[in-house]
Amino acid sequence: MTSFSTANATNPEMEPLFAPFKIKGLELPNRVVMSPMSRYVSPGGIPPADFAAYHRRRAEGGVGLVMTGATGIARPASNNDPNLAVFHSEALPVWQDVVDSVHAASGKIGLQLWHAGSVWNRDTDFRPGPIESPSGINDPWLPASQGMSENDIADTIAAFATAAGTAKAMGFDAIEIHGAHGFLIDQFFWKETNRRNDKWGGETLAERARFGIEVMRAIRRAVGPKFPLFMRISQWKAQDYSARPIETPAELEMWLGPLADAGVDLFHCSQRRFWEPEFEFSEMNLAGWAKKLTGRASMTVGSVGLTGDFFHRGQLRHAALDDLIRRLEAGEFDLVAVGRALLADAAWAEKIREGREAELKPFGREVQETLR
Ligand SMILES: Cc1cc2nc3c(=O)[nH]c(=O)nc-3n(C[C@H](O)[C@H](O)[C@H](O)COP(=O)(O)O)c2cc1C
């Protein structure tokens, strides 16, 4: 049982969510994290000037750690949409404004670093350079073709490390590596998209984890031992929402243990519904298991405070947080990522803390259309 300070919340039931948390040198005022969410508003990869105010509003609204959406590292096809933000070249001054703006509001901000691999956008067919992936495939049912060369792999690892070093120098408070949802790092993890028989592939997850491990090691070298590094992981893939490559806790441990050793301080475990058990014999979710098996911190996500999941169409309202709070209080996970509810209402955290649930703005698809 974790013990929580009662100083921060005015609604006593929400105290566990508003207890401070420390990870490496980073002191967070509470457990609410804005989940990484890409916004399709960055033509040519350059975020708009009002990104600073958009992120700052969440900090002002009481979010403990504001995460950016996925940002493409400096590889030609790291980004799979012409309107998604990158984290290199001319985009960097805008990101500096975002960091400064959040800090000016006494907030904390983390950066999500990403490489799409071979998940491309079928609507735009945007391919700014050669597509990079372990075995030249996105869809599991296609035959493998030319995958990344040794040079491509080395350069991609180096690009992750450079981006991380830059982010730290700019003042970001944490970095999350996108190792989930079937994008590049996850394409190496997943046997359906990694058909290599060299040292970057293999029959076991432990073998296929090598690329992710090397990315983490290089990043850890770039940012030093004290900087908080998160990794986002998931069972599900954009290519197959029902994918379940991990079937037992032992497999999960074999996968995550070496990643923890390589430098991951916190596993951000992506589920669409946080209350769903990972294995049938326990009610614990993926974040619970990641924490238990690695001893690292973990973050849960998935329909927190909303009456419907990611695929739901139509208006969603506030859903009670009792089960979330119970799990947090029991120490199942440490942080809670909130996605769509925070797009709908920048003051979500503040309103929850103050027991003003009735004032929360509902979520509908239209809230994704503007930077509100
Ligand atoms: C508009 C939108 C963009 C998203 N972009 C990203 C992203 O860039 N990186 C990522 O890891 N997840 C992304 N996600 C997934 C969210 O981080 C989160 O896991 C998901 O929305 C479930 O949380 P929720 O139910 O609280 O919304 C996105 C979700 C939405 C709604």
PDBQT file of the ligand as one rigid body, heavy atoms in Angstrom, charges set to zero:
ROOT
HETATM    1  C1  LIG A 401      -5.841  12.557 -31.345  1.00  0.00    +0.000 C 
HETATM    2  C2  LIG A 401      -4.993  11.470 -30.745  1.00  0.00    +0.000 A 
HETATM    3  C3  LIG A 401      -3.648  11.397 -31.088  1.00  0.00    +0.000 A 
HETATM    4  C4  LIG A 401      -2.835  10.411 -30.522  1.00  0.00    +0.000 A 
HETATM    5  N1  LIG A 401      -1.489  10.413 -30.806  1.00  0.00    +0.000 NA
HETATM    6  C5  LIG A 401      -0.664   9.586 -30.126  1.00  0.00    +0.000 A 
HETATM    7  C6  LIG A 401       0.752   9.740 -30.221  1.00  0.00    +0.000 A 
HETATM    8  O1  LIG A 401       1.263  10.629 -30.906  1.00  0.00    +0.000 OA
HETATM    9  N2  LIG A 401       1.530   8.875 -29.536  1.00  0.00    +0.000 N 
HETATM   10  C7  LIG A 401       1.008   7.880 -28.764  1.00  0.00    +0.000 A 
HETATM   11  O2  LIG A 401       1.762   7.113 -28.164  1.00  0.00    +0.000 OA
HETATM   12  N3  LIG A 401      -0.334   7.738 -28.624  1.00  0.00    +0.000 NA
HETATM   13  C8  LIG A 401      -1.170   8.585 -29.263  1.00  0.00    +0.000 A 
HETATM   14  N4  LIG A 401      -2.525   8.517 -29.035  1.00  0.00    +0.000 N 
HETATM   15  C9  LIG A 401      -3.051   7.578 -28.026  1.00  0.00    +0.000 C 
HETATM   16  C10 LIG A 401      -3.211   8.283 -26.669  1.00  0.00    +0.000 C 
HETATM   17  O3  LIG A 401      -1.965   8.643 -26.109  1.00  0.00    +0.000 OA
HETATM   18  C11 LIG A 401      -3.944   7.394 -25.650  1.00  0.00    +0.000 C 
HETATM   19  O4  LIG A 401      -3.196   6.241 -25.416  1.00  0.00    +0.000 OA
HETATM   20  C12 LIG A 401      -5.332   7.005 -26.110  1.00  0.00    +0.000 C 
HETATM   21  O5  LIG A 401      -6.043   8.129 -26.599  1.00  0.00    +0.000 OA
HETATM   22  C13 LIG A 401      -6.125   6.365 -24.973  1.00  0.00    +0.000 C 
HETATM   23  O6  LIG A 401      -6.259   7.284 -23.922  1.00  0.00    +0.000 OA
HETATM   24  P1  LIG A 401      -7.686   8.034 -23.659  1.00  0.00    +0.000 P 
HETATM   25  O7  LIG A 401      -8.688   6.950 -23.630  1.00  0.00    +0.000 OA
HETATM   26  O8  LIG A 401      -7.492   8.737 -22.351  1.00  0.00    +0.000 OA
HETATM   27  O9  LIG A 401      -7.889   8.971 -24.807  1.00  0.00    +0.000 OA
HETATM   28  C14 LIG A 401      -3.376   9.472 -29.623  1.00  0.00    +0.000 A 
HETATM   29  C15 LIG A 401      -4.733   9.536 -29.304  1.00  0.00    +0.000 A 
HETATM   30  C16 LIG A 401      -5.533  10.535 -29.833  1.00  0.00    +0.000 A 
HETATM   31  C17 LIG A 401      -6.986  10.612 -29.425  1.00  0.00    +0.000 C 
ENDROOT
TORSDOF 0
